[in-house]
Amino acid sequence: MNFSKIDETLLLKFTEFLNSLGFFGEIIVLCIVSFVLYSNIAGLLVFYIGLIANSFLNQLLKTWIKNPRPTGPIKFLADETVMKGSNSYGLPSGHSQNVFYSITYLYLTVQQWNLWTILSCLIGFMTIYERWTHRNHTLRQLVGGAAIGCLFAFFVIYVRGKLEKNMRKL
């Protein structure tokens, strides 16, 4: 029996699995946040409103900065299309910005490192790795997206705190 062929196949499948976690990282972390915060309806509503605003911010920054993506991206899915419009720009990375907004919001809401926050961080780093190895973004674009997502989550949590404080006064 040729064990080296089995090892190659397993390594390839494991790499594909990690890449799929990275490619779908935004959705996976969104599901984790929704699961963890399901009993905190107000916190979950603010999360979703912030996520939508974060996506708009990403598109605004891309059209303002106009930093091109790397050339020759590798398609993860066979039916991926070439990016057009503001999506043809790479800074900040939308995947990175959204996933790190979600991770930061989750951590600031639960205020502890637990299975879900750690798992979300691992998926966030896999997202960065997948987007970089498939040449969808440069590391600068990915780190920039992650930083903006984290900062925006701090802003949303700050606004949420102010709103909660004002609601208690009523």
Residue pairs with C-beta under 8 A, 6 or more apart in sequence:
18 126
18 129
18 130
19 76
19 126
19 130
19 133
19 134
20 76
21 28
21 123
21 126
21 127
21 130
22 123
22 126
22 127
22 128
22 129
22 130
22 131
23 76
23 77
23 127
23 130
25 95
25 99
25 123
25 124
25 126
25 127
25 130
26 95
26 98
26 99
26 102
26 127
28 123
29 99
29 102
29 103
29 106
29 120
29 123
29 124
30 51
30 102
32 102
32 106
32 116
32 119
32 120
32 123
33 44
33 47
33 102
33 105
33 106
33 120
34 44
35 116
36 106
36 110
36 116
37 43
37 44
37 47
37 106
37 109
38 44
40 109
43 109
43 160
46 156
46 160
46 163
47 102
47 105
47 109
47 156
50 101
50 105
50 152
50 153
50 156
51 98
51 101
51 102
53 152
53 156
54 97
54 98
54 101
54 149
54 152
55 94
55 98
57 97
57 148
57 152
58 92
58 94
58 97
58 98
58 145
58 148
59 86
59 94
61 91
61 92
61 148
62 86
62 87
62 89
62 90
62 91
62 92
62 94
63 86
63 89
65 89
65 91
65 92
66 89
67 89
67 90
67 91
67 141
68 88
68 89
68 90
69 83
69 88
69 89
69 90
69 136
69 137
69 141
70 90
70 135
70 136
70 137
70 138
71 135
72 135
73 134
73 135
73 136
74 133
74 134
74 135
75 134
76 130
76 134
87 94
90 136
90 137
90 138
90 141
91 140
91 141
91 144
91 145
92 141
92 144
92 145
92 147
92 148
92 149
93 128
93 131
93 136
93 137
93 141
93 142
93 144
93 145
93 146
94 145
95 127
95 131
95 136
95 137
95 145
96 124
96 127
96 128
96 131
96 137
96 141
96 142
96 143
96 144
96 145
96 146
96 149
97 145
97 146
97 148
97 149
97 152
98 149
99 123
99 124
99 127
99 146
99 149
100 124
100 145
100 146
100 147
100 149
100 150
100 153
101 149
101 150
101 152
101 153
101 156
102 120
102 149
102 153
103 117
103 120
103 121
103 124
103 149
103 150
103 153
104 149
104 150
104 153
104 154
105 153
105 156
105 157
106 116
106 117
106 120
107 113
107 117
108 153
108 154
108 157
109 157
110 116
110 117
124 146
128 142
128 143
128 146
131 137
131 142
132 138
132 139
132 142
137 145
